[in-house]
């Protein structure tokens, strides 16, 4: 019957979902946030360093109020 497919569907769903769910929590433990910024190319590394320099935390998004008026 149709319900015979349910065990294999649960196994496939778990195999595809658990790695993403696990990385979400591993990034929280290691980085302090749930998302990892990609630093693969030069432009993204530049933006990461800019955010770190201006706000002290590259993962929190701030507006113009955090940029000092020199």
KOLDRENDO-662404 format. One record per atom (N, C-alpha, C, O): x, y, z; residue in three letters. Coordinates in steps of 0.2 Angstrom, whole numbers, padded with zeros to 4 digits, always signed. Each point is the difference from the previous one (the first is absolute). Example, Ala and Ser with C-alpha at 12.3 -4.5 7.8 and 13.67 -1.06 7.14 Angstrom:
<nodes>
+0066-0028+0039ala
-0004+0006+0000ala
+0004+0006+0000ala
+0005-0001+0003ala
-0007+0006-0007ser
+0004+0006+0001ser
-0004+0005+0003ser
+0003+0006+0001ser
</nodes>
This chain:
<nodes>
+0004-0006+0000unk
-0004+0006+0000unk
+0004+0006+0000unk
+0007+0000+0000unk
-0010+0006+0000unk
+0004+0006+0000unk
+0004+0002+0006unk
+0005+0003-0001unk
-0007-0006+0007unk
+0004+0002+0006unk
+0006-0004+0000unk
+0004+0001+0005unk
-0002-0006-0009unk
+0006-0004+0000unk
+0006+0005-0002unk
+0006-0002+0001unk
-0007+0007-0004unk
+0005+0005-0002unk
+0002+0004+0005unk
+0005+0004+0000unk
-0009-0003+0006unk
+0002+0005+0005unk
+0006-0002+0003unk
+0004+0005+0002unk
-0002-0011+0000unk
+0007-0001+0004unk
+0006+0003-0005unk
+0004+0003+0003unk
-0004-0005-0009unk
+0005+0003-0005unk
+0000+0007-0001unk
+0005+0003+0000unk
-0011+0000+0000unk
-0001+0007-0001unk
+0003+0004+0007unk
+0003+0005-0001unk
-0004-0008+0007unk
+0003+0003+0006unk
+0007-0001+0000unk
+0003+0005+0002unk
+0000-0010-0004unk
+0007-0001-0001unk
+0003+0005-0004unk
+0005+0003+0001unk
-0008-0002-0007unk
+0003+0004-0005unk
+0000+0008+0002unk
+0004+0004+0000unk
-0010-0003+0003unk
-0001+0007+0003unk
+0005+0001+0006unk
+0003+0006+0000unk
-0002-0010+0004unk
+0005+0001+0005unk
+0007+0000-0002unk
+0004+0004+0002unk
-0002-0008-0007unk
+0007+0000-0003unk
+0001+0007-0004unk
+0006+0002+0000unk
-0011+0001-0003unk
+0001+0006-0003unk
-0001+0006+0005unk
+0003+0006-0001unk
-0006-0006+0006unk
-0001+0005+0005unk
+0004+0001+0006unk
+0002+0005+0002unk
+0001-0011+0000unk
+0004+0000+0006unk
+0007+0004-0001unk
+0002+0003+0005unk
+0001-0004-0011unk
+0007+0004+0000unk
-0001+0008+0000unk
+0003+0003+0003unk
-0009-0001-0006unk
-0001+0008+0000unk
-0002+0002+0007unk
+0002+0005+0003unk
-0006-0009+0001unk
-0002+0001+0006unk
+0006+0000+0005unk
+0001+0004+0005unk
+0003-0009-0006unk
+0006-0001+0004unk
+0005+0006-0001unk
+0003+0003+0005unk
-0002-0001-0011unk
+0005+0006-0001unk
-0003+0006+0003unk
+0004+0005+0002unk
-0010-0004-0002unk
-0003+0006+0003unk
+0002+0001+0007unk
+0001+0005+0002unk
-0001-0011+0002unk
+0001+0000+0007unk
+0008+0000+0001unk
+0002+0003+0005unk
+0002-0006-0009unk
+0007+0000+0000unk
+0003+0007-0001unk
+0004+0002+0004unk
-0007+0002-0009unk
+0002+0007-0001unk
-0002+0004+0006unk
+0004+0004+0002unk
-0009-0005+0002unk
-0002+0003+0006unk
+0005-0001+0005unk
+0002+0004+0004unk
+0000-0010-0003unk
+0005-0002+0005unk
+0007+0003-0001unk
+0003+0002+0004unk
-0001-0002-0011unk
+0007+0002-0001unk
+0001+0007-0002unk
+0005+0003+0002unk
-0010+0000-0005unk
+0000+0007-0002unk
-0004+0005+0004unk
+0001+0006+0000unk
-0006-0009+0004unk
-0004+0005+0004unk
-0006+0002-0004unk
-0004+0004+0003unk
+0003-0006-0009unk
-0006+0001-0004unk
-0002-0006-0004unk
+0004-0005+0000unk
-0010+0006-0003unk
-0002-0006-0003unk
+0002-0001-0008unk
-0001-0005-0003unk
+0004+0011+0001unk
+0002+0000-0007unk
+0007+0001-0001unk
+0003+0004+0004unk
+0000-0007-0009unk
+0007+0001-0002unk
+0000+0004-0006unk
-0003-0001-0005unk
+0008+0006+0006unk
+0001+0004-0006unk
+0005-0003-0005unk
+0005-0003+0003unk
-0006+0004-0009unk
+0004-0003-0005unk
+0006+0004-0001unk
-0001+0006-0002unk
+0007-0008+0003unk
+0006+0004-0001unk
+0004-0002-0006unk
+0006+0000+0000unk
-0010-0003-0005unk
+0004-0004-0006unk
+0003+0005-0004unk
+0006-0001-0003unk
-0009+0007+0001unk
+0003+0005-0005unk
+0002+0006+0004unk
-0001+0001+0006unk
+0005+0003-0009unk
+0003+0006+0003unk
-0005+0005+0002unk
+0001+0003+0005unk
-0006-0002-0009unk
-0005+0005+0001unk
-0004-0002+0007unk
-0001+0005+0004unk
+0000-0011-0003unk
-0004-0002+0006unk
+0005+0001+0006unk
-0002+0002+0006unk
+0008-0004-0007unk
+0005+0001+0006unk
+0001+0008+0001unk
+0000+0002+0006unk
+0000+0002-0011unk
+0000+0007+0001unk
-0006+0003+0004unk
+0001+0004+0005unk
-0007-0007-0006unk
-0006+0002+0003unk
+0000-0002+0007unk
-0002+0003+0005unk
+0005-0009-0004unk
+0000-0003+0007unk
+0005+0004+0004unk
-0002+0002+0006unk
+0008+0000-0008unk
+0004+0004+0004unk
-0002+0007+0001unk
+0001+0003+0005unk
-0005+0000-0010unk
-0003+0007+0001unk
-0005-0001+0005unk
+0000+0005+0005unk
-0005-0010-0005unk
-0005+0000+0006unk
+0004-0001+0007unk
-0003+0002+0005unk
+0008-0006-0005unk
+0003-0001+0006unk
+0004+0006+0003unk
-0001+0001+0006unk
+0003+0003-0011unk
+0004+0006+0002unk
-0005+0005+0002unk
+0001+0004+0005unk
-0007-0003-0008unk
-0005+0005+0002unk
-0004-0001+0006unk
-0001+0004+0004unk
-0001-0010-0004unk
-0005-0002+0006unk
+0003-0005+0005unk
-0003+0000+0005unk
+0008-0003-0006unk
+0003-0005+0005unk
-0003-0007-0001unk
+0003-0004+0003unk
-0009+0004-0006unk
-0003-0007-0001unk
-0002+0000-0008unk
-0005+0003-0002unk
+0008-0007-0002unk
-0002-0001-0007unk
-0006-0003-0001unk
-0003+0000-0006unk
-0001-0003+0011unk
-0006-0004-0002unk
-0006+0004+0002unk
-0005-0002-0002unk
+0006+0008+0006unk
-0006+0004+0001unk
-0001+0005-0005unk
+0005+0004-0001unk
-0010-0003-0001unk
-0001+0006-0005unk
-0003+0006+0003unk
-0004+0000+0004unk
+0008+0005-0005unk
-0001+0007+0003unk
-0001+0005-0005unk
+0002-0001-0006unk
-0005+0006+0007unk
-0001+0006-0005unk
+0005+0005+0001unk
+0006-0001+0002unk
-0007+0007-0005unk
+0005+0005+0000unk
+0001+0003+0007unk
+0005+0003+0001unk
-0009-0005+0004unk
+0001+0003+0007unk
+0007-0003+0003unk
+0002+0003+0005unk
+0000-0009-0007unk
+0006-0003+0002unk
+0007+0003-0003unk
+0005-0001+0003unk
-0006+0004-0009unk
+0006+0003-0003unk
+0002+0006+0003unk
-0005+0005+0000unk
+0011-0004+0002unk
+0002+0007+0004unk
+0000+0005-0005unk
+0002+0000-0006unk
-0004+0006+0008unk
+0001+0006-0004unk
+0006+0004+0001unk
+0001+0003+0005unk
+0004-0004-0009unk
+0007+0003+0000unk
+0000+0007-0003unk
+0005+0003+0000unk
</nodes>
